[in-house]
Structures are given as structure tokens and as C-alpha cells.
């Protein structure tokens, strides 16, 4: 029992910290349509545990990796030489039914992704004004109604409520798994009479 105490407590403290931070963020989004999602920014070897802790706190698991849904990020565009619309078209041609998230670095890229038919547009490091513009753009056309908007970058407990009220459906928070403070948990062995 004592041999595994420290390792067990460390893991429990970390997972409880993740669940607690997630629950606080989920509570801050209450009354909005936004759900809190984790990211792939997890501790090597502990991803399954950390993602489970997020669900215990009321959050939603994002993808486990790039293998369980398609995602187009800035590096993919750079390496492929394609623009965002071209990359979306290429994926849609190869796998029409795949769930596709496209990362946008600007409102103009968000427009490209909306018009090209991504399922989710990830608004990366957008300001609240830029998010508002992207939400208006998405809401401006009936055919865009099925497309969800997700924000990521710089989200924390002190600002998540503002982001949740912006009209987006998804808020992905890397801090849930890479910056959650561990809870103080200890084990005490008592002698029973």
C-alpha cells in the first residue's frame, strides 16, 4: 500500500485538479450554447486519464489525435502549398463524409472555411470583436447554420464567460490538461481497534 501511495496520490491529485477546473469552466458557460472541450495538449502517457477527468468535470472530449477526425491547421496548409478552401475541397473529394475542422487565422479564412463546407471552424486566437464578426458571418446565411464555431487560444477561467456569450458552440481549452492545479489530497492509514 505504502509503496504505491505517492504515485497513486500524484495521479489522483492531477486528475481531480483537471476535473475541478473543467467543472468551474463549464459552470461559467452555463446559460449559453457553448460547450467546453479539451485539446490534444496532454501529458504523454496520460491522455486517456486526463480526457476522462475532463468528462468527470462536465467537459467534452475533443479528438484523441488527428486520426479520429480531419483537421486542417496552419502547418498543413504551409506544407501542402494549398489555401484553406483548396485543402477543404481536397479532403471532401477524398472523404466526403469525414468530420472536418478547419483552423482559421483570420475572419477572411473563416469565410473561406464556411463557404468550402467545413463542419467546424476553429477561430484560433481571435479577439472578441473578431469572434463577433465570424459569428455574424456564419449566421448571415442559412446554409452556414449547421457549421459550428469553436474558439481556442488564451481562454482561462477569468475570460471564458465572455467567450461563451459570443455565440460560439465550442470552446477548446488547452489549460484544462496542461495547467490545471493539482488538488491537495493525502492518504492517512489509521489503526482500527
ABEGO torsion letter per residue (X at the ends): XAAAAAAAAAAAAAAAAAAAAAAAAAAAABGBABBBBBBABBBBGAAAAAAAAAAAAGBBBBBABAAABBBBBAAAAAAAGBBAAAAAAAAAAABAABBBBBBBABAAAAAAAAAAGBABBBBBGBBAAAAAAAAAAAAABAAAAABBBBBBEGBBAAAAAAAAAAGBABBBBAAAAAABBBBBBBBBBBBBX
